[in-house]
Amino acid sequence: MKTTELLTKKQNLVYRFVRDKIRNRGYGPTVREIGEHFGIKSPNGVMCHLKALEKKGLITREPNMSRAIQLASEPTNRRGLPLAGRIAAGVLHEAVEQTERVDFAELFDNSTKDLFVLEVQGDSMIEDQIADGDYVVVRKQNVATKGDIVVAMTDENEATLKRWYPERRRIRLEPSNSSMKPIYVKNAQVLGVVVGVVRQVG
């Protein structure tokens, strides 16, 4: 009997939602996203489902990290890297999700589960040779070194592509465009660090 057959109907729906987000977006959903999707008003209600999925060996979770849900086992034979959406290289905006995949097989090892792709919108990173319409390849990780180019997510679920500078009581998200000013936020989470840029020509 498959493990998924031991789930309640709602647990199975939550598991499929989590699995689809991780596969297609590159990282797991927040408790809030799960609650909004299923109309669960209490975060504790969502956590009960996640704890059940973890107990049944379908997911793993890291404490105190909102997007640390991972699949306990995930096939790696899908071709291409997941196109997680479009990312603002300008002002903050709400993250846009997509479910496509893009094949950069000649440039990157597609067998890794730690990479995903974002299409860049805006020109705030042009001095790092990242232009509007380019694709950035991002390694999923929740820590970054000062000065890294990161995908950062604020508490308001807004994502941006900037250089990461944690300061004493705030975080400075620095554009690579001398005509633009940095963005200052109190809280932000690193979703990944840029490891490559791909530009479509022609």
Secondary structure, 3 states (H helix, E strand, C coil): CCHHHHCCHHHHHHHHHHHHHHHHHCCCCCHHHHHHHHCCCCHHHHHHHHHHHHHCCCEECCCCCCCCCEECCCCCCCCCEEEEEEEECCCCEECEECCCEECCCCCCCCCCCCEEEEEEECCCCHHHCCCCCCEEEEEECCCCCCCCEEEEEECCCEEEEEEEEECCCCEEEECCCCCCCCEEECCEEEEEEEEEEECCCC
